[in-house]
Amino acid sequence: MIYVVATLTIKPETRADFIAAATACIKETRKEPGNIAYDLHESVTDPAKMVFVEQWENAEALVPHRGAEHMKTFGRVAVKCMSAPPKIEVITPEKVDVR
């Protein structure tokens, strides 16, 4: 299992367009094979920061996701909305025992 955490900083005046495009993308992404969760969160301390938190069965599931038509459509809108390059982290859960 892997997680993707993508933080995007958007221009305030583009919020409505960004949310509309993200909502459509989320709906389609959740149907993709290998997707476990795909959610968008807004920072409480900085409303311009939008954070996607994704959970996937494995890294292989990301390959078709990146090329999916709904991702391309979202990307065309998102690039116009962002005020800075996105920060994308891919992380794997590790079991940590605390004794």
Jmol script that loads the backbone (N, CA, C; Angstrom):
load data "model"
ATOM      1  N   MET A   1       0.843  -1.168   0.000  1.00  0.00           N
ATOM      2  CA  MET A   1       0.000   0.000   0.000  1.00  0.00           C
ATOM      3  C   MET A   1       0.893   1.237   0.000  1.00  0.00           C
ATOM      4  N   ILE A   2       0.451   2.270  -0.699  1.00  0.00           N
ATOM      5  CA  ILE A   2       1.177   3.538  -0.699  1.00  0.00           C
ATOM      6  C   ILE A   2       0.188   4.685  -0.545  1.00  0.00           C
ATOM      7  N   TYR A   3       0.707   5.797  -0.086  1.00  0.00           N
ATOM      8  CA  TYR A   3      -0.066   7.029   0.029  1.00  0.00           C
ATOM      9  C   TYR A   3       0.609   8.088  -0.830  1.00  0.00           C
ATOM     10  N   VAL A   4      -0.202   8.965  -1.380  1.00  0.00           N
ATOM     11  CA  VAL A   4       0.308  10.134  -2.086  1.00  0.00           C
ATOM     12  C   VAL A   4      -0.296  11.344  -1.388  1.00  0.00           C
ATOM     13  N   VAL A   5       0.554  12.297  -1.034  1.00  0.00           N
ATOM     14  CA  VAL A   5       0.097  13.546  -0.434  1.00  0.00           C
ATOM     15  C   VAL A   5       0.558  14.660  -1.368  1.00  0.00           C
ATOM     16  N   ALA A   6      -0.407  15.303  -2.002  1.00  0.00           N
ATOM     17  CA  ALA A   6      -0.097  16.359  -2.968  1.00  0.00           C
ATOM     18  C   ALA A   6      -0.645  17.682  -2.450  1.00  0.00           C
ATOM     19  N   THR A   7       0.244  18.642  -2.232  1.00  0.00           N
ATOM     20  CA  THR A   7      -0.150  19.953  -1.727  1.00  0.00           C
ATOM     21  C   THR A   7      -0.052  20.965  -2.859  1.00  0.00           C
ATOM     22  N   LEU A   8      -1.168  21.619  -3.128  1.00  0.00           N
ATOM     23  CA  LEU A   8      -1.228  22.622  -4.185  1.00  0.00           C
ATOM     24  C   LEU A   8      -1.611  23.957  -3.566  1.00  0.00           C
ATOM     25  N   THR A   9      -0.915  25.003  -3.946  1.00  0.00           N
ATOM     26  CA  THR A   9      -1.246  26.351  -3.502  1.00  0.00           C
ATOM     27  C   THR A   9      -1.933  27.044  -4.666  1.00  0.00           C
ATOM     28  N   ILE A  10      -3.167  27.484  -4.408  1.00  0.00           N
ATOM     29  CA  ILE A  10      -3.950  28.076  -5.494  1.00  0.00           C
ATOM     30  C   ILE A  10      -4.156  29.580  -5.278  1.00  0.00           C
ATOM     31  N   LYS A  11      -4.429  30.259  -6.377  1.00  0.00           N
ATOM     32  CA  LYS A  11      -4.762  31.678  -6.314  1.00  0.00           C
ATOM     33  C   LYS A  11      -6.193  31.780  -5.784  1.00  0.00           C
ATOM     34  N   PRO A  12      -6.438  32.628  -4.778  1.00  0.00           N
ATOM     35  CA  PRO A  12      -7.769  32.699  -4.160  1.00  0.00           C
ATOM     36  C   PRO A  12      -8.913  32.916  -5.154  1.00  0.00           C
ATOM     37  N   GLU A  13      -8.668  33.695  -6.174  1.00  0.00           N
ATOM     38  CA  GLU A  13      -9.736  33.996  -7.136  1.00  0.00           C
ATOM     39  C   GLU A  13     -10.087  32.807  -8.028  1.00  0.00           C
ATOM     40  N   THR A  14      -9.296  31.752  -7.976  1.00  0.00           N
ATOM     41  CA  THR A  14      -9.561  30.571  -8.810  1.00  0.00           C
ATOM     42  C   THR A  14     -10.174  29.418  -8.015  1.00  0.00           C
ATOM     43  N   ARG A  15     -10.472  29.653  -6.739  1.00  0.00           N
ATOM     44  CA  ARG A  15     -10.935  28.580  -5.847  1.00  0.00           C
ATOM     45  C   ARG A  15     -12.124  27.817  -6.419  1.00  0.00           C
ATOM     46  N   ALA A  16     -13.142  28.510  -6.883  1.00  0.00           N
ATOM     47  CA  ALA A  16     -14.356  27.843  -7.389  1.00  0.00           C
ATOM     48  C   ALA A  16     -14.032  26.942  -8.580  1.00  0.00           C
ATOM     49  N   ASP A  17     -13.226  27.425  -9.504  1.00  0.00           N
ATOM     50  CA  ASP A  17     -12.843  26.614 -10.665  1.00  0.00           C
ATOM     51  C   ASP A  17     -12.025  25.400 -10.233  1.00  0.00           C
ATOM     52  N   PHE A  18     -11.117  25.613  -9.291  1.00  0.00           N
ATOM     53  CA  PHE A  18     -10.284  24.516  -8.807  1.00  0.00           C
ATOM     54  C   PHE A  18     -11.143  23.442  -8.143  1.00  0.00           C
ATOM     55  N   ILE A  19     -12.034  23.851  -7.259  1.00  0.00           N
ATOM     56  CA  ILE A  19     -12.893  22.894  -6.540  1.00  0.00           C
ATOM     57  C   ILE A  19     -13.770  22.123  -7.521  1.00  0.00           C
ATOM     58  N   ALA A  20     -14.323  22.796  -8.508  1.00  0.00           N
ATOM     59  CA  ALA A  20     -15.174  22.117  -9.497  1.00  0.00           C
ATOM     60  C   ALA A  20     -14.376  21.062 -10.265  1.00  0.00           C
ATOM     61  N   ALA A  21     -13.193  21.423 -10.708  1.00  0.00           N
ATOM     62  CA  ALA A  21     -12.359  20.471 -11.455  1.00  0.00           C
ATOM     63  C   ALA A  21     -11.898  19.327 -10.556  1.00  0.00           C
ATOM     64  N   ALA A  22     -11.532  19.638  -9.328  1.00  0.00           N
ATOM     65  CA  ALA A  22     -11.084  18.601  -8.389  1.00  0.00           C
ATOM     66  C   ALA A  22     -12.214  17.636  -8.065  1.00  0.00           C
ATOM     67  N   THR A  23     -13.416  18.149  -7.880  1.00  0.00           N
ATOM     68  CA  THR A  23     -14.569  17.301  -7.561  1.00  0.00           C
ATOM     69  C   THR A  23     -14.823  16.291  -8.670  1.00  0.00           C
ATOM     70  N   ALA A  24     -14.774  16.739  -9.909  1.00  0.00           N
ATOM     71  CA  ALA A  24     -14.972  15.833 -11.049  1.00  0.00           C
ATOM     72  C   ALA A  24     -13.855  14.792 -11.108  1.00  0.00           C
ATOM     73  N   CYS A  25     -12.634  15.215 -10.867  1.00  0.00           N
ATOM     74  CA  CYS A  25     -11.485  14.307 -10.896  1.00  0.00           C
ATOM     75  C   CYS A  25     -11.578  13.267  -9.779  1.00  0.00           C
ATOM     76  N   ILE A  26     -11.948  13.701  -8.598  1.00  0.00           N
ATOM     77  CA  ILE A  26     -12.081  12.795  -7.458  1.00  0.00           C
ATOM     78  C   ILE A  26     -13.114  11.717  -7.754  1.00  0.00           C
ATOM     79  N   LYS A  27     -14.240  12.117  -8.305  1.00  0.00           N
ATOM     80  CA  LYS A  27     -15.315  11.162  -8.616  1.00  0.00           C
ATOM     81  C   LYS A  27     -14.809  10.050  -9.535  1.00  0.00           C
ATOM     82  N   GLU A  28     -14.068  10.418 -10.563  1.00  0.00           N
ATOM     83  CA  GLU A  28     -13.561   9.426 -11.518  1.00  0.00           C
ATOM     84  C   GLU A  28     -12.394   8.618 -10.944  1.00  0.00           C
ATOM     85  N   THR A  29     -11.531   9.268 -10.190  1.00  0.00           N
ATOM     86  CA  THR A  29     -10.374   8.569  -9.620  1.00  0.00           C
ATOM     87  C   THR A  29     -10.809   7.479  -8.659  1.00  0.00           C
ATOM     88  N   ARG A  30     -11.851   7.732  -7.898  1.00  0.00           N
ATOM     89  CA  ARG A  30     -12.330   6.728  -6.939  1.00  0.00           C
ATOM     90  C   ARG A  30     -12.825   5.454  -7.619  1.00  0.00           C
ATOM     91  N   LYS A  31     -13.085   5.514  -8.911  1.00  0.00           N
ATOM     92  CA  LYS A  31     -13.522   4.339  -9.677  1.00  0.00           C
ATOM     93  C   LYS A  31     -12.340   3.528 -10.211  1.00  0.00           C
ATOM     94  N   GLU A  32     -11.147   4.073 -10.133  1.00  0.00           N
ATOM     95  CA  GLU A  32      -9.973   3.425 -10.724  1.00  0.00           C
ATOM     96  C   GLU A  32      -9.568   2.163  -9.963  1.00  0.00           C
ATOM     97  N   PRO A  33      -9.153   1.130 -10.697  1.00  0.00           N
ATOM     98  CA  PRO A  33      -8.629  -0.068 -10.034  1.00  0.00           C
ATOM     99  C   PRO A  33      -7.419   0.295  -9.172  1.00  0.00           C
ATOM    100  N   GLY A  34      -7.380  -0.226  -7.975  1.00  0.00           N
ATOM    101  CA  GLY A  34      -6.257   0.020  -7.087  1.00  0.00           C
ATOM    102  C   GLY A  34      -6.407   1.219  -6.181  1.00  0.00           C
ATOM    103  N   ASN A  35      -7.413   2.062  -6.439  1.00  0.00           N
ATOM    104  CA  ASN A  35      -7.619   3.219  -5.571  1.00  0.00           C
ATOM    105  C   ASN A  35      -8.401   2.797  -4.334  1.00  0.00           C
ATOM    106  N   ILE A  36      -7.897   3.166  -3.181  1.00  0.00           N
ATOM    107  CA  ILE A  36      -8.569   2.873  -1.918  1.00  0.00           C
ATOM    108  C   ILE A  36      -9.259   4.128  -1.394  1.00  0.00           C
ATOM    109  N   ALA A  37      -8.586   5.261  -1.488  1.00  0.00           N
ATOM    110  CA  ALA A  37      -9.157   6.535  -1.031  1.00  0.00           C
ATOM    111  C   ALA A  37      -8.523   7.671  -1.824  1.00  0.00           C
ATOM    112  N   TYR A  38      -9.316   8.724  -2.036  1.00  0.00           N
ATOM    113  CA  TYR A  38      -8.832   9.886  -2.778  1.00  0.00           C
ATOM    114  C   TYR A  38      -9.642  11.073  -2.283  1.00  0.00           C
ATOM    115  N   ASP A  39      -9.034  11.905  -1.450  1.00  0.00           N
ATOM    116  CA  ASP A  39      -9.759  12.995  -0.805  1.00  0.00           C
ATOM    117  C   ASP A  39      -8.998  14.309  -0.938  1.00  0.00           C
ATOM    118  N   LEU A  40      -9.756  15.397  -0.932  1.00  0.00           N
ATOM    119  CA  LEU A  40      -9.178  16.736  -0.982  1.00  0.00           C
ATOM    120  C   LEU A  40      -9.494  17.441   0.327  1.00  0.00           C
ATOM    121  N   HIS A  41      -8.472  18.074   0.897  1.00  0.00           N
ATOM    122  CA  HIS A  41      -8.619  18.808   2.151  1.00  0.00           C
ATOM    123  C   HIS A  41      -8.112  20.231   1.947  1.00  0.00           C
ATOM    124  N   GLU A  42      -8.723  21.163   2.668  1.00  0.00           N
ATOM    125  CA  GLU A  42      -8.288  22.556   2.633  1.00  0.00           C
ATOM    126  C   GLU A  42      -7.582  22.870   3.945  1.00  0.00           C
ATOM    127  N   SER A  43      -6.437  23.495   3.869  1.00  0.00           N
ATOM    128  CA  SER A  43      -5.688  23.855   5.068  1.00  0.00           C
ATOM    129  C   SER A  43      -6.501  24.814   5.933  1.00  0.00           C
ATOM    130  N   VAL A  44      -6.480  24.571   7.228  1.00  0.00           N
ATOM    131  CA  VAL A  44      -7.163  25.453   8.172  1.00  0.00           C
ATOM    132  C   VAL A  44      -6.366  26.740   8.362  1.00  0.00           C
ATOM    133  N   THR A  45      -5.059  26.647   8.280  1.00  0.00           N
ATOM    134  CA  THR A  45      -4.210  27.814   8.514  1.00  0.00           C
ATOM    135  C   THR A  45      -3.927  28.631   7.257  1.00  0.00           C
ATOM    136  N   ASP A  46      -4.115  28.027   6.092  1.00  0.00           N
ATOM    137  CA  ASP A  46      -3.873  28.729   4.829  1.00  0.00           C
ATOM    138  C   ASP A  46      -4.875  28.242   3.788  1.00  0.00           C
ATOM    139  N   PRO A  47      -6.002  28.944   3.628  1.00  0.00           N
ATOM    140  CA  PRO A  47      -7.047  28.495   2.702  1.00  0.00           C
ATOM    141  C   PRO A  47      -6.596  28.364   1.247  1.00  0.00           C
ATOM    142  N   ALA A  48      -5.442  28.901   0.908  1.00  0.00           N
ATOM    143  CA  ALA A  48      -4.930  28.759  -0.456  1.00  0.00           C
ATOM    144  C   ALA A  48      -4.277  27.396  -0.667  1.00  0.00           C
ATOM    145  N   LYS A  49      -4.007  26.671   0.409  1.00  0.00           N
ATOM    146  CA  LYS A  49      -3.375  25.346   0.303  1.00  0.00           C
ATOM    147  C   LYS A  49      -4.440  24.261   0.266  1.00  0.00           C
ATOM    148  N   MET A  50      -4.397  23.478  -0.805  1.00  0.00           N
ATOM    149  CA  MET A  50      -5.293  22.347  -0.989  1.00  0.00           C
ATOM    150  C   MET A  50      -4.438  21.084  -0.957  1.00  0.00           C
ATOM    151  N   VAL A  51      -4.885  20.093  -0.208  1.00  0.00           N
ATOM    152  CA  VAL A  51      -4.085  18.887  -0.015  1.00  0.00           C
ATOM    153  C   VAL A  51      -4.880  17.653  -0.427  1.00  0.00           C
ATOM    154  N   PHE A  52      -4.389  16.972  -1.451  1.00  0.00           N
ATOM    155  CA  PHE A  52      -4.956  15.683  -1.840  1.00  0.00           C
ATOM    156  C   PHE A  52      -4.263  14.610  -1.011  1.00  0.00           C
ATOM    157  N   VAL A  53      -5.050  13.725  -0.408  1.00  0.00           N
ATOM    158  CA  VAL A  53      -4.511  12.571   0.298  1.00  0.00           C
ATOM    159  C   VAL A  53      -5.073  11.343  -0.403  1.00  0.00           C
ATOM    160  N   GLU A  54      -4.177  10.564  -0.983  1.00  0.00           N
ATOM    161  CA  GLU A  54      -4.572   9.407  -1.787  1.00  0.00           C
ATOM    162  C   GLU A  54      -4.024   8.132  -1.154  1.00  0.00           C
ATOM    163  N   GLN A  55      -4.802   7.072  -1.271  1.00  0.00           N
ATOM    164  CA  GLN A  55      -4.342   5.762  -0.806  1.00  0.00           C
ATOM    165  C   GLN A  55      -4.546   4.782  -1.953  1.00  0.00           C
ATOM    166  N   TRP A  56      -3.472   4.041  -2.276  1.00  0.00           N
ATOM    167  CA  TRP A  56      -3.476   3.111  -3.399  1.00  0.00           C
ATOM    168  C   TRP A  56      -2.997   1.738  -2.943  1.00  0.00           C
ATOM    169  N   GLU A  57      -3.468   0.707  -3.626  1.00  0.00           N
ATOM    170  CA  GLU A  57      -3.048  -0.658  -3.296  1.00  0.00           C
ATOM    171  C   GLU A  57      -1.546  -0.843  -3.484  1.00  0.00           C
ATOM    172  N   ASN A  58      -1.001  -0.228  -4.543  1.00  0.00           N
ATOM    173  CA  ASN A  58       0.428  -0.351  -4.829  1.00  0.00           C
ATOM    174  C   ASN A  58       0.838   0.727  -5.827  1.00  0.00           C
ATOM    175  N   ALA A  59       2.131   0.855  -6.039  1.00  0.00           N
ATOM    176  CA  ALA A  59       2.653   1.878  -6.950  1.00  0.00           C
ATOM    177  C   ALA A  59       2.221   1.642  -8.388  1.00  0.00           C
ATOM    178  N   GLU A  60       2.028   0.391  -8.764  1.00  0.00           N
ATOM    179  CA  GLU A  60       1.615   0.071 -10.130  1.00  0.00           C
ATOM    180  C   GLU A  60       0.255   0.689 -10.466  1.00  0.00           C
ATOM    181  N   ALA A  61      -0.608   0.849  -9.480  1.00  0.00           N
ATOM    182  CA  ALA A  61      -1.933   1.435  -9.713  1.00  0.00           C
ATOM    183  C   ALA A  61      -1.844   2.902 -10.108  1.00  0.00           C
ATOM    184  N   LEU A  62      -0.737   3.550  -9.786  1.00  0.00           N
ATOM    185  CA  LEU A  62      -0.568   4.964 -10.132  1.00  0.00           C
ATOM    186  C   LEU A  62      -0.265   5.181 -11.608  1.00  0.00           C
ATOM    187  N   VAL A  63       0.275   4.176 -12.268  1.00  0.00           N
ATOM    188  CA  VAL A  63       0.687   4.342 -13.665  1.00  0.00           C
ATOM    189  C   VAL A  63      -0.494   4.732 -14.553  1.00  0.00           C
ATOM    190  N   PRO A  64      -1.584   3.960 -14.589  1.00  0.00           N
ATOM    191  CA  PRO A  64      -2.709   4.386 -15.419  1.00  0.00           C
ATOM    192  C   PRO A  64      -3.396   5.644 -14.883  1.00  0.00           C
ATOM    193  N   HIS A  65      -3.338   5.852 -13.575  1.00  0.00           N
ATOM    194  CA  HIS A  65      -3.954   7.048 -12.982  1.00  0.00           C
ATOM    195  C   HIS A  65      -3.330   8.317 -13.553  1.00  0.00           C
ATOM    196  N   ARG A  66      -2.025   8.338 -13.634  1.00  0.00           N
ATOM    197  CA  ARG A  66      -1.327   9.540 -14.119  1.00  0.00           C
ATOM    198  C   ARG A  66      -1.700   9.893 -15.555  1.00  0.00           C
ATOM    199  N   GLY A  67      -2.026   8.890 -16.360  1.00  0.00           N
ATOM    200  CA  GLY A  67      -2.368   9.147 -17.756  1.00  0.00           C
ATOM    201  C   GLY A  67      -3.854   9.188 -18.040  1.00  0.00           C
ATOM    202  N   ALA A  68      -4.670   9.057 -16.995  1.00  0.00           N
ATOM    203  CA  ALA A  68      -6.123   9.022 -17.183  1.00  0.00           C
ATOM    204  C   ALA A  68      -6.644  10.352 -17.722  1.00  0.00           C
ATOM    205  N   GLU A  69      -7.666  10.263 -18.536  1.00  0.00           N
ATOM    206  CA  GLU A  69      -8.229  11.467 -19.158  1.00  0.00           C
ATOM    207  C   GLU A  69      -8.708  12.474 -18.111  1.00  0.00           C
ATOM    208  N   HIS A  70      -9.330  12.001 -17.038  1.00  0.00           N
ATOM    209  CA  HIS A  70      -9.811  12.934 -16.005  1.00  0.00           C
ATOM    210  C   HIS A  70      -8.646  13.632 -15.296  1.00  0.00           C
ATOM    211  N   MET A  71      -7.489  12.985 -15.228  1.00  0.00           N
ATOM    212  CA  MET A  71      -6.315  13.645 -14.652  1.00  0.00           C
ATOM    213  C   MET A  71      -5.785  14.719 -15.598  1.00  0.00           C
ATOM    214  N   LYS A  72      -5.810  14.435 -16.883  1.00  0.00           N
ATOM    215  CA  LYS A  72      -5.372  15.435 -17.864  1.00  0.00           C
ATOM    216  C   LYS A  72      -6.291  16.652 -17.830  1.00  0.00           C
ATOM    217  N   THR A  73      -7.594  16.399 -17.750  1.00  0.00           N
ATOM    218  CA  THR A  73      -8.569  17.493 -17.686  1.00  0.00           C
ATOM    219  C   THR A  73      -8.351  18.326 -16.429  1.00  0.00           C
ATOM    220  N   PHE A  74      -8.192  17.649 -15.295  1.00  0.00           N
ATOM    221  CA  PHE A  74      -7.939  18.361 -14.043  1.00  0.00           C
ATOM    222  C   PHE A  74      -6.635  19.155 -14.131  1.00  0.00           C
ATOM    223  N   GLY A  75      -5.615  18.564 -14.685  1.00  0.00           N
ATOM    224  CA  GLY A  75      -4.319  19.225 -14.800  1.00  0.00           C
ATOM    225  C   GLY A  75      -4.376  20.524 -15.586  1.00  0.00           C
ATOM    226  N   ARG A  76      -5.185  20.535 -16.646  1.00  0.00           N
ATOM    227  CA  ARG A  76      -5.312  21.759 -17.458  1.00  0.00           C
ATOM    228  C   ARG A  76      -5.924  22.896 -16.647  1.00  0.00           C
ATOM    229  N   VAL A  77      -6.852  22.574 -15.763  1.00  0.00           N
ATOM    230  CA  VAL A  77      -7.462  23.599 -14.910  1.00  0.00           C
ATOM    231  C   VAL A  77      -6.517  23.957 -13.761  1.00  0.00           C
ATOM    232  N   ALA A  78      -5.975  22.935 -13.109  1.00  0.00           N
ATOM    233  CA  ALA A  78      -5.134  23.162 -11.927  1.00  0.00           C
ATOM    234  C   ALA A  78      -3.937  24.050 -12.230  1.00  0.00           C
ATOM    235  N   VAL A  79      -3.306  23.845 -13.374  1.00  0.00           N
ATOM    236  CA  VAL A  79      -2.117  24.639 -13.709  1.00  0.00           C
ATOM    237  C   VAL A  79      -2.461  26.130 -13.799  1.00  0.00           C
ATOM    238  N   LYS A  80      -3.680  26.455 -14.194  1.00  0.00           N
ATOM    239  CA  LYS A  80      -4.113  27.856 -14.262  1.00  0.00           C
ATOM    240  C   LYS A  80      -4.441  28.409 -12.877  1.00  0.00           C
ATOM    241  N   CYS A  81      -4.766  27.523 -11.953  1.00  0.00           N
ATOM    242  CA  CYS A  81      -5.179  27.936 -10.610  1.00  0.00           C
ATOM    243  C   CYS A  81      -4.018  28.055  -9.629  1.00  0.00           C
ATOM    244  N   MET A  82      -2.938  27.345  -9.872  1.00  0.00           N
ATOM    245  CA  MET A  82      -1.836  27.294  -8.910  1.00  0.00           C
ATOM    246  C   MET A  82      -0.970  28.552  -8.940  1.00  0.00           C
ATOM    247  N   SER A  83      -0.543  28.947  -7.747  1.00  0.00           N
ATOM    248  CA  SER A  83       0.365  30.093  -7.639  1.00  0.00           C
ATOM    249  C   SER A  83       1.805  29.648  -7.382  1.00  0.00           C
ATOM    250  N   ALA A  84       2.008  28.337  -7.243  1.00  0.00           N
ATOM    251  CA  ALA A  84       3.343  27.769  -7.012  1.00  0.00           C
ATOM    252  C   ALA A  84       3.331  26.327  -7.503  1.00  0.00           C
ATOM    253  N   PRO A  85       4.493  25.764  -7.754  1.00  0.00           N
ATOM    254  CA  PRO A  85       4.530  24.353  -8.160  1.00  0.00           C
ATOM    255  C   PRO A  85       3.978  23.459  -7.045  1.00  0.00           C
ATOM    256  N   PRO A  86       3.339  22.348  -7.410  1.00  0.00           N
ATOM    257  CA  PRO A  86       2.809  21.450  -6.380  1.00  0.00           C
ATOM    258  C   PRO A  86       3.933  20.708  -5.661  1.00  0.00           C
ATOM    259  N   LYS A  87       3.644  20.305  -4.439  1.00  0.00           N
ATOM    260  CA  LYS A  87       4.572  19.462  -3.674  1.00  0.00           C
ATOM    261  C   LYS A  87       3.916  18.089  -3.569  1.00  0.00           C
ATOM    262  N   ILE A  88       4.565  17.073  -4.113  1.00  0.00           N
ATOM    263  CA  ILE A  88       3.986  15.731  -4.129  1.00  0.00           C
ATOM    264  C   ILE A  88       4.917  14.776  -3.395  1.00  0.00           C
ATOM    265  N   GLU A  89       4.355  14.087  -2.412  1.00  0.00           N
ATOM    266  CA  GLU A  89       5.114  13.105  -1.644  1.00  0.00           C
ATOM    267  C   GLU A  89       4.447  11.747  -1.790  1.00  0.00           C
ATOM    268  N   VAL A  90       5.232  10.719  -2.026  1.00  0.00           N
ATOM    269  CA  VAL A  90       4.738   9.347  -2.060  1.00  0.00           C
ATOM    270  C   VAL A  90       5.344   8.657  -0.847  1.00  0.00           C
ATOM    271  N   ILE A  91       4.479   8.108  -0.008  1.00  0.00           N
ATOM    272  CA  ILE A  91       4.953   7.486   1.224  1.00  0.00           C
ATOM    273  C   ILE A  91       4.384   6.079   1.362  1.00  0.00           C
ATOM    274  N   THR A  92       5.112   5.247   2.067  1.00  0.00           N
ATOM    275  CA  THR A  92       4.644   3.893   2.340  1.00  0.00           C
ATOM    276  C   THR A  92       4.479   3.737   3.842  1.00  0.00           C
ATOM    277  N   PRO A  93       3.410   3.081   4.260  1.00  0.00           N
ATOM    278  CA  PRO A  93       3.231   2.885   5.701  1.00  0.00           C
ATOM    279  C   PRO A  93       4.193   1.811   6.206  1.00  0.00           C
ATOM    280  N   GLU A  94       4.783   2.080   7.294  1.00  0.00           N
ATOM    281  CA  GLU A  94       5.674   1.113   7.930  1.00  0.00           C
ATOM    282  C   GLU A  94       5.096   0.802   9.301  1.00  0.00           C
ATOM    283  N   LYS A  95       5.132  -0.441   9.656  1.00  0.00           N
ATOM    284  CA  LYS A  95       4.640  -0.825  10.970  1.00  0.00           C
ATOM    285  C   LYS A  95       5.704  -0.465  12.001  1.00  0.00           C
ATOM    286  N   VAL A  96       5.291   0.265  12.993  1.00  0.00           N
ATOM    287  CA  VAL A  96       6.189   0.653  14.070  1.00  0.00           C
ATOM    288  C   VAL A  96       5.569   0.171  15.376  1.00  0.00           C
ATOM    289  N   ASP A  97       6.287  -0.666  16.071  1.00  0.00           N
ATOM    290  CA  ASP A  97       5.816  -1.150  17.366  1.00  0.00           C
ATOM    291  C   ASP A  97       6.415  -0.284  18.466  1.00  0.00           C
ATOM    292  N   VAL A  98       5.561   0.170  19.341  1.00  0.00           N
ATOM    293  CA  VAL A  98       6.018   0.952  20.485  1.00  0.00           C
ATOM    294  C   VAL A  98       5.850   0.077  21.716  1.00  0.00           C
ATOM    295  N   ARG A  99       6.916  -0.074  22.456  1.00  0.00           N
ATOM    296  CA  ARG A  99       6.854  -0.939  23.657  1.00  0.00           C
ATOM    297  C   ARG A  99       7.145  -0.147  24.896  1.00  0.00           C
TER     298      ARG A  99
END
end "model"
wireframe off; spacefill off
backbone 0.3
color backbone group
